Amino acid sequence: MFHIGDLGIYQKKNTQKVYELIERLLPNELLRSSDPFETDEQFYQWYVKRRIGAWE
């Protein structure tokens, strides 16, 4: 359920994760907003740039 977006991580206790419904973790306007990427290719380009930027 975590991988399809129904659950999110609420907190971590040492190595144990506590999950909660995503509706209780994120505001409604964020959940209802449209996908900012029109294609998977656009997402992958953004993701690679984000990962490269994390190394700097």
PDB file of N, CA, C and O in Angstrom:
ATOM      1  N   MET A   1       0.816  -1.181   0.000  1.00  0.00           N
ATOM      2  CA  MET A   1       0.000   0.000   0.000  1.00  0.00           C
ATOM      3  C   MET A   1       0.873   1.263   0.000  1.00  0.00           C
ATOM      4  O   MET A   1       0.467   2.309  -0.508  1.00  0.00           O
ATOM      5  N   PHE A   2       2.062   1.152   0.570  1.00  0.00           N
ATOM      6  CA  PHE A   2       2.991   2.288   0.572  1.00  0.00           C
ATOM      7  C   PHE A   2       3.419   2.631  -0.853  1.00  0.00           C
ATOM      8  O   PHE A   2       3.453   3.804  -1.227  1.00  0.00           O
ATOM      9  N   HIS A   3       3.745   1.614  -1.648  1.00  0.00           N
ATOM     10  CA  HIS A   3       4.264   1.837  -2.997  1.00  0.00           C
ATOM     11  C   HIS A   3       3.213   2.347  -3.982  1.00  0.00           C
ATOM     12  O   HIS A   3       3.570   2.941  -5.000  1.00  0.00           O
ATOM     13  N   ILE A   4       1.952   2.133  -3.710  1.00  0.00           N
ATOM     14  CA  ILE A   4       0.920   2.671  -4.606  1.00  0.00           C
ATOM     15  C   ILE A   4       0.367   3.995  -4.099  1.00  0.00           C
ATOM     16  O   ILE A   4      -0.500   4.587  -4.742  1.00  0.00           O
ATOM     17  N   GLY A   5       0.862   4.473  -2.944  1.00  0.00           N
ATOM     18  CA  GLY A   5       0.501   5.801  -2.474  1.00  0.00           C
ATOM     19  C   GLY A   5      -0.661   5.868  -1.504  1.00  0.00           C
ATOM     20  O   GLY A   5      -1.131   6.964  -1.199  1.00  0.00           O
ATOM     21  N   ASP A   6      -1.140   4.742  -1.010  1.00  0.00           N
ATOM     22  CA  ASP A   6      -2.244   4.767  -0.044  1.00  0.00           C
ATOM     23  C   ASP A   6      -1.754   5.043   1.374  1.00  0.00           C
ATOM     24  O   ASP A   6      -2.498   5.581   2.194  1.00  0.00           O
ATOM     25  N   LEU A   7      -0.509   4.679   1.666  1.00  0.00           N
ATOM     26  CA  LEU A   7       0.071   4.881   2.987  1.00  0.00           C
ATOM     27  C   LEU A   7       1.343   5.711   2.878  1.00  0.00           C
ATOM     28  O   LEU A   7       2.016   5.704   1.847  1.00  0.00           O
ATOM     29  N   GLY A   8       1.663   6.423   3.949  1.00  0.00           N
ATOM     30  CA  GLY A   8       2.911   7.170   4.031  1.00  0.00           C
ATOM     31  C   GLY A   8       3.562   6.889   5.372  1.00  0.00           C
ATOM     32  O   GLY A   8       2.906   6.398   6.291  1.00  0.00           O
ATOM     33  N   ILE A   9       4.832   7.193   5.490  1.00  0.00           N
ATOM     34  CA  ILE A   9       5.538   6.973   6.744  1.00  0.00           C
ATOM     35  C   ILE A   9       5.247   8.136   7.680  1.00  0.00           C
ATOM     36  O   ILE A   9       5.554   9.287   7.371  1.00  0.00           O
ATOM     37  N   TYR A  10       4.655   7.825   8.823  1.00  0.00           N
ATOM     38  CA  TYR A  10       4.281   8.817   9.821  1.00  0.00           C
ATOM     39  C   TYR A  10       5.468   9.140  10.721  1.00  0.00           C
ATOM     40  O   TYR A  10       5.734  10.304  11.018  1.00  0.00           O
ATOM     41  N   GLN A  11       6.175   8.105  11.149  1.00  0.00           N
ATOM     42  CA  GLN A  11       7.361   8.307  11.980  1.00  0.00           C
ATOM     43  C   GLN A  11       8.202   7.036  11.956  1.00  0.00           C
ATOM     44  O   GLN A  11       7.747   5.976  11.529  1.00  0.00           O
ATOM     45  N   LYS A  12       9.429   7.170  12.423  1.00  0.00           N
ATOM     46  CA  LYS A  12      10.311   6.018  12.544  1.00  0.00           C
ATOM     47  C   LYS A  12      10.729   5.883  14.004  1.00  0.00           C
ATOM     48  O   LYS A  12      11.108   6.858  14.653  1.00  0.00           O
ATOM     49  N   LYS A  13      10.654   4.668  14.497  1.00  0.00           N
ATOM     50  CA  LYS A  13      11.107   4.345  15.849  1.00  0.00           C
ATOM     51  C   LYS A  13      12.266   3.371  15.692  1.00  0.00           C
ATOM     52  O   LYS A  13      12.065   2.179  15.459  1.00  0.00           O
ATOM     53  N   ASN A  14      13.472   3.891  15.822  1.00  0.00           N
ATOM     54  CA  ASN A  14      14.685   3.119  15.556  1.00  0.00           C
ATOM     55  C   ASN A  14      14.633   2.600  14.125  1.00  0.00           C
ATOM     56  O   ASN A  14      14.708   3.399  13.191  1.00  0.00           O
ATOM     57  N   THR A  15      14.509   1.303  13.920  1.00  0.00           N
ATOM     58  CA  THR A  15      14.451   0.769  12.556  1.00  0.00           C
ATOM     59  C   THR A  15      13.026   0.433  12.119  1.00  0.00           C
ATOM     60  O   THR A  15      12.813  -0.011  10.991  1.00  0.00           O
ATOM     61  N   GLN A  16      12.060   0.639  12.996  1.00  0.00           N
ATOM     62  CA  GLN A  16      10.672   0.316  12.689  1.00  0.00           C
ATOM     63  C   GLN A  16       9.939   1.550  12.168  1.00  0.00           C
ATOM     64  O   GLN A  16      10.039   2.632  12.746  1.00  0.00           O
ATOM     65  N   LYS A  17       9.205   1.377  11.076  1.00  0.00           N
ATOM     66  CA  LYS A  17       8.438   2.475  10.486  1.00  0.00           C
ATOM     67  C   LYS A  17       6.982   2.363  10.899  1.00  0.00           C
ATOM     68  O   LYS A  17       6.419   1.271  10.965  1.00  0.00           O
ATOM     69  N   VAL A  18       6.383   3.516  11.177  1.00  0.00           N
ATOM     70  CA  VAL A  18       4.963   3.590  11.527  1.00  0.00           C
ATOM     71  C   VAL A  18       4.254   4.249  10.348  1.00  0.00           C
ATOM     72  O   VAL A  18       4.608   5.362   9.958  1.00  0.00           O
ATOM     73  N   TYR A  19       3.263   3.579   9.781  1.00  0.00           N
ATOM     74  CA  TYR A  19       2.558   4.059   8.604  1.00  0.00           C
ATOM     75  C   TYR A  19       1.222   4.689   8.984  1.00  0.00           C
ATOM     76  O   TYR A  19       0.626   4.360  10.010  1.00  0.00           O
ATOM     77  N   GLU A  20       0.765   5.610   8.120  1.00  0.00           N
ATOM     78  CA  GLU A  20      -0.524   6.271   8.306  1.00  0.00           C
ATOM     79  C   GLU A  20      -1.147   6.472   6.928  1.00  0.00           C
ATOM     80  O   GLU A  20      -0.435   6.516   5.925  1.00  0.00           O
ATOM     81  N   LEU A  21      -2.454   6.594   6.876  1.00  0.00           N
ATOM     82  CA  LEU A  21      -3.119   6.873   5.600  1.00  0.00           C
ATOM     83  C   LEU A  21      -2.596   8.190   5.037  1.00  0.00           C
ATOM     84  O   LEU A  21      -2.394   9.155   5.775  1.00  0.00           O
ATOM     85  N   ILE A  22      -2.382   8.221   3.743  1.00  0.00           N
ATOM     86  CA  ILE A  22      -1.788   9.403   3.102  1.00  0.00           C
ATOM     87  C   ILE A  22      -2.702  10.621   3.248  1.00  0.00           C
ATOM     88  O   ILE A  22      -2.216  11.752   3.289  1.00  0.00           O
ATOM     89  N   GLU A  23      -4.026  10.406   3.329  1.00  0.00           N
ATOM     90  CA  GLU A  23      -4.971  11.510   3.496  1.00  0.00           C
ATOM     91  C   GLU A  23      -4.769  12.244   4.823  1.00  0.00           C
ATOM     92  O   GLU A  23      -5.103  13.423   4.940  1.00  0.00           O
ATOM     93  N   ARG A  24      -4.235  11.560   5.798  1.00  0.00           N
ATOM     94  CA  ARG A  24      -4.000  12.175   7.111  1.00  0.00           C
ATOM     95  C   ARG A  24      -2.631  12.853   7.190  1.00  0.00           C
ATOM     96  O   ARG A  24      -2.367  13.611   8.123  1.00  0.00           O
ATOM     97  N   LEU A  25      -1.770  12.583   6.222  1.00  0.00           N
ATOM     98  CA  LEU A  25      -0.414  13.139   6.246  1.00  0.00           C
ATOM     99  C   LEU A  25      -0.234  14.365   5.357  1.00  0.00           C
ATOM    100  O   LEU A  25       0.555  15.255   5.675  1.00  0.00           O
ATOM    101  N   LEU A  26      -0.962  14.414   4.247  1.00  0.00           N
ATOM    102  CA  LEU A  26      -0.781  15.489   3.267  1.00  0.00           C
ATOM    103  C   LEU A  26      -2.052  16.323   3.144  1.00  0.00           C
ATOM    104  O   LEU A  26      -3.155  15.801   3.307  1.00  0.00           O
ATOM    105  N   PRO A  27      -1.902  17.628   2.854  1.00  0.00           N
ATOM    106  CA  PRO A  27      -3.093  18.467   2.667  1.00  0.00           C
ATOM    107  C   PRO A  27      -3.872  18.074   1.402  1.00  0.00           C
ATOM    108  O   PRO A  27      -3.292  17.590   0.430  1.00  0.00           O
ATOM    109  N   ASN A  28      -5.179  18.288   1.431  1.00  0.00           N
ATOM    110  CA  ASN A  28      -6.048  17.915   0.308  1.00  0.00           C
ATOM    111  C   ASN A  28      -5.643  18.581  -1.000  1.00  0.00           C
ATOM    112  O   ASN A  28      -5.701  17.952  -2.057  1.00  0.00           O
ATOM    113  N   GLU A  29      -5.232  19.853  -0.944  1.00  0.00           N
ATOM    114  CA  GLU A  29      -4.871  20.536  -2.202  1.00  0.00           C
ATOM    115  C   GLU A  29      -3.662  19.878  -2.869  1.00  0.00           C
ATOM    116  O   GLU A  29      -3.546  19.905  -4.094  1.00  0.00           O
ATOM    117  N   LEU A  30      -2.783  19.303  -2.099  1.00  0.00           N
ATOM    118  CA  LEU A  30      -1.640  18.592  -2.678  1.00  0.00           C
ATOM    119  C   LEU A  30      -2.078  17.253  -3.262  1.00  0.00           C
ATOM    120  O   LEU A  30      -1.613  16.860  -4.332  1.00  0.00           O
ATOM    121  N   LEU A  31      -2.959  16.561  -2.576  1.00  0.00           N
ATOM    122  CA  LEU A  31      -3.441  15.271  -3.065  1.00  0.00           C
ATOM    123  C   LEU A  31      -4.290  15.405  -4.326  1.00  0.00           C
ATOM    124  O   LEU A  31      -4.285  14.517  -5.179  1.00  0.00           O
ATOM    125  N   ARG A  32      -5.008  16.496  -4.442  1.00  0.00           N
ATOM    126  CA  ARG A  32      -5.908  16.690  -5.587  1.00  0.00           C
ATOM    127  C   ARG A  32      -5.239  17.372  -6.783  1.00  0.00           C
ATOM    128  O   ARG A  32      -5.837  17.454  -7.855  1.00  0.00           O
ATOM    129  N   SER A  33      -4.024  17.856  -6.617  1.00  0.00           N
ATOM    130  CA  SER A  33      -3.345  18.572  -7.703  1.00  0.00           C
ATOM    131  C   SER A  33      -2.960  17.616  -8.834  1.00  0.00           C
ATOM    132  O   SER A  33      -2.794  16.416  -8.620  1.00  0.00           O
ATOM    133  N   SER A  34      -2.823  18.160 -10.017  1.00  0.00           N
ATOM    134  CA  SER A  34      -2.474  17.344 -11.181  1.00  0.00           C
ATOM    135  C   SER A  34      -0.978  17.025 -11.176  1.00  0.00           C
ATOM    136  O   SER A  34      -0.187  17.677 -10.495  1.00  0.00           O
ATOM    137  N   ASP A  35      -0.622  16.026 -11.938  1.00  0.00           N
ATOM    138  CA  ASP A  35       0.768  15.603 -12.063  1.00  0.00           C
ATOM    139  C   ASP A  35       1.554  16.698 -12.781  1.00  0.00           C
ATOM    140  O   ASP A  35       1.142  17.128 -13.858  1.00  0.00           O
ATOM    141  N   PRO A  36       2.673  17.162 -12.220  1.00  0.00           N
ATOM    142  CA  PRO A  36       3.433  18.243 -12.863  1.00  0.00           C
ATOM    143  C   PRO A  36       4.191  17.796 -14.113  1.00  0.00           C
ATOM    144  O   PRO A  36       4.683  18.640 -14.861  1.00  0.00           O
ATOM    145  N   PHE A  37       4.293  16.498 -14.354  1.00  0.00           N
ATOM    146  CA  PHE A  37       5.009  15.983 -15.519  1.00  0.00           C
ATOM    147  C   PHE A  37       4.017  15.404 -16.516  1.00  0.00           C
ATOM    148  O   PHE A  37       3.156  14.601 -16.157  1.00  0.00           O
ATOM    149  N   GLU A  38       4.147  15.816 -17.760  1.00  0.00           N
ATOM    150  CA  GLU A  38       3.236  15.329 -18.794  1.00  0.00           C
ATOM    151  C   GLU A  38       3.593  13.925 -19.249  1.00  0.00           C
ATOM    152  O   GLU A  38       2.715  13.157 -19.642  1.00  0.00           O
ATOM    153  N   THR A  39       4.889  13.580 -19.200  1.00  0.00           N
ATOM    154  CA  THR A  39       5.337  12.265 -19.642  1.00  0.00           C
ATOM    155  C   THR A  39       6.296  11.661 -18.620  1.00  0.00           C
ATOM    156  O   THR A  39       6.844  12.359 -17.767  1.00  0.00           O
ATOM    157  N   ASP A  40       6.484  10.364 -18.726  1.00  0.00           N
ATOM    158  CA  ASP A  40       7.480   9.696 -17.869  1.00  0.00           C
ATOM    159  C   ASP A  40       8.874  10.217 -18.170  1.00  0.00           C
ATOM    160  O   ASP A  40       9.693  10.345 -17.260  1.00  0.00           O
ATOM    161  N   GLU A  41       9.155  10.517 -19.416  1.00  0.00           N
ATOM    162  CA  GLU A  41      10.469  11.042 -19.816  1.00  0.00           C
ATOM    163  C   GLU A  41      10.793  12.341 -19.077  1.00  0.00           C
ATOM    164  O   GLU A  41      11.919  12.525 -18.614  1.00  0.00           O
ATOM    165  N   GLN A  42       9.824  13.235 -18.965  1.00  0.00           N
ATOM    166  CA  GLN A  42      10.038  14.485 -18.231  1.00  0.00           C
ATOM    167  C   GLN A  42      10.356  14.211 -16.768  1.00  0.00           C
ATOM    168  O   GLN A  42      11.221  14.864 -16.183  1.00  0.00           O
ATOM    169  N   PHE A  43       9.661  13.251 -16.180  1.00  0.00           N
ATOM    170  CA  PHE A  43       9.933  12.893 -14.791  1.00  0.00           C
ATOM    171  C   PHE A  43      11.349  12.349 -14.636  1.00  0.00           C
ATOM    172  O   PHE A  43      12.067  12.745 -13.719  1.00  0.00           O
ATOM    173  N   TYR A  44      11.753  11.450 -15.523  1.00  0.00           N
ATOM    174  CA  TYR A  44      13.090  10.862 -15.424  1.00  0.00           C
ATOM    175  C   TYR A  44      14.183  11.912 -15.597  1.00  0.00           C
ATOM    176  O   TYR A  44      15.206  11.848 -14.916  1.00  0.00           O
ATOM    177  N   GLN A  45      13.989  12.862 -16.482  1.00  0.00           N
ATOM    178  CA  GLN A  45      14.966  13.946 -16.648  1.00  0.00           C
ATOM    179  C   GLN A  45      15.075  14.763 -15.366  1.00  0.00           C
ATOM    180  O   GLN A  45      16.185  15.077 -14.935  1.00  0.00           O
ATOM    181  N   TRP A  46      13.957  15.110 -14.752  1.00  0.00           N
ATOM    182  CA  TRP A  46      13.973  15.852 -13.499  1.00  0.00           C
ATOM    183  C   TRP A  46      14.644  15.034 -12.397  1.00  0.00           C
ATOM    184  O   TRP A  46      15.434  15.566 -11.618  1.00  0.00           O
ATOM    185  N   TYR A  47      14.327  13.741 -12.336  1.00  0.00           N
ATOM    186  CA  TYR A  47      14.852  12.881 -11.280  1.00  0.00           C
ATOM    187  C   TYR A  47      16.374  12.761 -11.365  1.00  0.00           C
ATOM    188  O   TYR A  47      17.057  12.833 -10.344  1.00  0.00           O
ATOM    189  N   VAL A  48      16.902  12.581 -12.563  1.00  0.00           N
ATOM    190  CA  VAL A  48      18.358  12.471 -12.740  1.00  0.00           C
ATOM    191  C   VAL A  48      19.029  13.784 -12.341  1.00  0.00           C
ATOM    192  O   VAL A  48      20.046  13.765 -11.646  1.00  0.00           O
ATOM    193  N   LYS A  49      18.486  14.909 -12.762  1.00  0.00           N
ATOM    194  CA  LYS A  49      19.054  16.208 -12.385  1.00  0.00           C
ATOM    195  C   LYS A  49      19.013  16.407 -10.869  1.00  0.00           C
ATOM    196  O   LYS A  49      19.947  16.958 -10.286  1.00  0.00           O
ATOM    197  N   ARG A  50      17.953  15.967 -10.249  1.00  0.00           N
ATOM    198  CA  ARG A  50      17.831  16.076  -8.794  1.00  0.00           C
ATOM    199  C   ARG A  50      18.879  15.230  -8.097  1.00  0.00           C
ATOM    200  O   ARG A  50      19.485  15.679  -7.124  1.00  0.00           O
ATOM    201  N   ARG A  51      19.105  14.017  -8.575  1.00  0.00           N
ATOM    202  CA  ARG A  51      20.095  13.120  -7.973  1.00  0.00           C
ATOM    203  C   ARG A  51      21.515  13.663  -8.162  1.00  0.00           C
ATOM    204  O   ARG A  51      22.331  13.589  -7.244  1.00  0.00           O
ATOM    205  N   ILE A  52      21.810  14.200  -9.327  1.00  0.00           N
ATOM    206  CA  ILE A  52      23.123  14.758  -9.584  1.00  0.00           C
ATOM    207  C   ILE A  52      23.356  15.968  -8.680  1.00  0.00           C
ATOM    208  O   ILE A  52      24.452  16.145  -8.147  1.00  0.00           O
ATOM    209  N   GLY A  53      22.341  16.791  -8.508  1.00  0.00           N
ATOM    210  CA  GLY A  53      22.451  17.963  -7.646  1.00  0.00           C
ATOM    211  C   GLY A  53      22.687  17.602  -6.183  1.00  0.00           C
ATOM    212  O   GLY A  53      23.273  18.389  -5.440  1.00  0.00           O
ATOM    213  N   ALA A  54      22.240  16.426  -5.765  1.00  0.00           N
ATOM    214  CA  ALA A  54      22.426  16.000  -4.381  1.00  0.00           C
ATOM    215  C   ALA A  54      23.887  15.695  -4.071  1.00  0.00           C
ATOM    216  O   ALA A  54      24.291  15.735  -2.908  1.00  0.00           O
ATOM    217  N   TRP A  55      24.679  15.394  -5.086  1.00  0.00           N
ATOM    218  CA  TRP A  55      26.099  15.063  -4.872  1.00  0.00           C
ATOM    219  C   TRP A  55      26.941  16.294  -4.680  1.00  0.00           C
ATOM    220  O   TRP A  55      28.031  16.210  -4.115  1.00  0.00           O
ATOM    221  N   GLU A  56      26.474  17.423  -5.126  1.00  0.00           N
ATOM    222  CA  GLU A  56      27.281  18.650  -5.055  1.00  0.00           C
ATOM    223  C   GLU A  56      27.195  19.314  -3.706  1.00  0.00           C
ATOM    224  O   GLU A  56      27.817  20.354  -3.490  1.00  0.00           O
TER     225      GLU A  56
END
